[in-house]
Amino acid sequence: MNASIRARAAAEAPAFDVGDRLQAHVAALEKLAFGASAGGRPPAVAAAGAALKSLQRGLTGDRRLAGEGYFSKADYLKAYLLYYWPVSFVQATMALEELRSRGELPRIRAILDIGAGPGPASFAAMGAAADGVASATLVDWNAEALEAAARLAAIEAHAPNALTLVKRNLESDPRLEGGPYDLIVACHSANEFWKEGADSLERRASLFRQACGLLAEGGVLLVIEPSATVTCRPALALRDRLLAEGGLRCAGPCPGSFPCPIAAAGGERSCHSTWPWTPPPMVADLARAAGLDRDSAKATWFALKKASAGEAAGRTAASGAAEEAASPTLAGRVVSEPMLNKAGRVRYILCTPNGLATLSAKRDDPTAQESGFLALRRGDCLRASGLERREGENNFGIAPGTKLELTFRAPDAGGGDAPQPKPLASRKAP
Ligand SMILES: C[S@@+](CC[C@H](N)C(=O)[O-])C[C@H]1O[C@@H](n2cnc3c(N)ncnc32)[C@H](O)[C@@H]1O
């Protein structure tokens, strides 16, 4: 029997264009950043591009600026509003959209945004609220960033009580208040808390444990971090730590609540989602001016929910499944790009309850071609049976009779026009 990828209708990601959501904010962001006195757009873009270059180095390169008061510098705030605000907005929107596709998105009315900056994650969450009516509490130690969020809300004529601003240094005063919250989000902020400390994992876990205590029934804690190894791996460690303490389950993007096999693998390995995305001209112009590539939004992220007693039992069952390693079946999430070796074999790395596994096939194998195996993308979840075992532990191959079922299709961020994934080529494992 031929292999087939059968997409479960309910699991197919609906066509979703994040550009429409972002577009609603672009004019207000430009107005806020450029103001009335910008002496023409091109010079303003060039100046913002130079500031962006320096900001990008300081946040994700040498990390000199992470955890510092960069939003108090007008040039950095401007560059952030024009470039990183949209990027964070898209990442948060796509993570929320993935949760929606999985049936895990709560009804969003009350939002807590930890390390909110000028608020892109809050605006994304308000945009994801079913009826568009939600209020957000933004916590940040930087007054200028919070003020920018408030001014943006005013330009967009949000209801006056839509945003509550809390200026607080969460390192010296790690109190989170209010609730219950349907969504608690920390977007690109966790890595800035206790950046240098040997006990940063403990302290972050304590802060986010506190956050989980403020979740409403069915509420979600969403942590989004830059995909770079230096920020990704601590995020994976934080996920594992919070799950190990019990009472929570992973609602996405992981295929289960089991400990992250990429974190366990050590080294430089990282895990992230890549959402193909065509940025609007403002972001594209800034990227060009700063010499940055921008054809997708990438982020490491995890979403946690309070586990019910039944779900806790499910977690045990998932661990039990790990013992069935002898059976040539596989269920998991694609956590790599397709990799092509010299022998013409295409290989993906999958995250499974049994640890990392590989699934491969010859590029010209008819079964692989017919099944859609070659169209798998990072972030897709699948179930496969009738596989052949390949040399080495946890390595599987497509064989005649293999059945593949796509249980979740990772959405892309661009409606029909987003750039397609780069052509298949030899790529290194993550
Ligand atoms: C990279 S920005 C992210 C902003 C926004 N959440 C986003 O996704 O674009 C990190 C934010 O964390 C805030 N932050 C860093 N350390 C903090 C601390 N100790 N207490 C409160 N906020 C902090 C910064 O002021 C900044 O707004």
The ligand as a Gaussian input file, in Angstrom:
#p B3LYP/6-31G(d) Opt

LIG

0 1
 C       13.682000      42.847000      24.400000
 S       12.521000      43.735000      25.361000
 C       11.008000      42.931000      24.946000
 C        9.860000      43.876000      24.948000
 C        8.549000      43.270000      24.451000
 N        8.046000      42.319000      25.395000
 C        8.709000      42.681000      23.093000
 O        8.430000      41.492000      22.914000
 O        9.092000      43.352000      22.162000
 C       12.795000      43.176000      27.021000
 C       11.972000      43.938000      28.023000
 O       12.219000      43.440000      29.327000
 C       12.290000      44.552000      30.206000
 N       13.072000      44.235000      31.401000
 C       14.351000      43.819000      31.440000
 N       14.727000      43.652000      32.720000
 C       13.659000      43.963000      33.484000
 C       13.429000      43.999000      34.877000
 N       14.395000      43.666000      35.733000
 N       12.205000      44.351000      35.327000
 C       11.222000      44.691000      34.455000
 N       11.396000      44.681000      33.126000
 C       12.590000      44.330000      32.647000
 C       12.978000      45.629000      29.383000
 O       12.798000      46.930000      29.905000
 C       12.322000      45.416000      28.051000
 O       11.158000      46.174000      27.928000

